[in-house]
Amino acid sequence: MIDSTLFEAEDAGFLEGVLDAHLASGESRCLVAIDGERIVGVVYARPEEATDRVWDLTMIGVRAGLQGTGVGRALMGEVERELVERGQRLLLVRTSGTDRFEGTRAFYARLGYDEVARIADYWTDGDDLVVFSRVLAPTSGLRETSRSHSVASSGARSG
């Protein structure tokens, strides 16, 4: 995934940990968007510990050349739909407050997520934690997109 430009090289350790946790967990959700035979996006969500049906959107990535084409919106819609079907009630997103992530924050706002918290210097000096939240309701995952993308769901494998 690093070579596909979905993520930066320094994210490799984080991604490996996320995927290992997904494969070991029976509850997390990992979905990919596919265009032809090529993965063009991925989203990963996991349940928050010690909460009542609250989930964390741990990561989302879309190929740079396809950002703004509906891939991220389709992935978010699908993960929301799956969580609603499972009776989950809240989806949280944590992101950076730096200028580099301004587009990311605007993306969540366009999808109807509310900025509910900001913690100064959380990630490092000068980099705030920004938390977005969305109450999951039976209609929150239903969205029209301008372009159709195939989204495949992957529950954790047991065995």
C-alpha positions, 0 to 999 in steps of 0.5 A: 500500500505504501508504494501505491501512494495511498500512504506515506512511507513513514506510515508503514509501521502503523499500517502493519500494526493496523492490518495485524490487529484487523486479522486478529480481531473479529470485530474490526472492519476493513474495506477497500475500493477497487477500480478494475483490478486496482485498489484505489482506496481503503478504510479501517474502523474498529470498536472503541474499548469500554464504550457502548457501540462507539467506533473509531475510524482509524484510517482512510486513504485514497490514491492521490490522483483519485481524491475528489472523485467520490472514492472516499465518500463511497468508502465512508458511506459503506462503513457507515452502512455496515455499522448501522446494520450492526446496530452501532451508534457513533463513529469518531474520527481523529485527525491532525489540526495542521494545515496539511490536514485542512482538506481532510477536515473539510472532507469530514465536515462535507460528509456531515461530521461535527467537530466535537473536540480539539486538544492542543499539541496532542500529536506533537508541539503545534499539532492539535488533535481534532475529533469529529463525530457522527451519530449513526442512524439508518439513513446516515450511510446512504449517499449518492456519488458522482462516480461508482466505485466497487467497495469490498468488505473484509471482516477479520478472518478467524482460525 
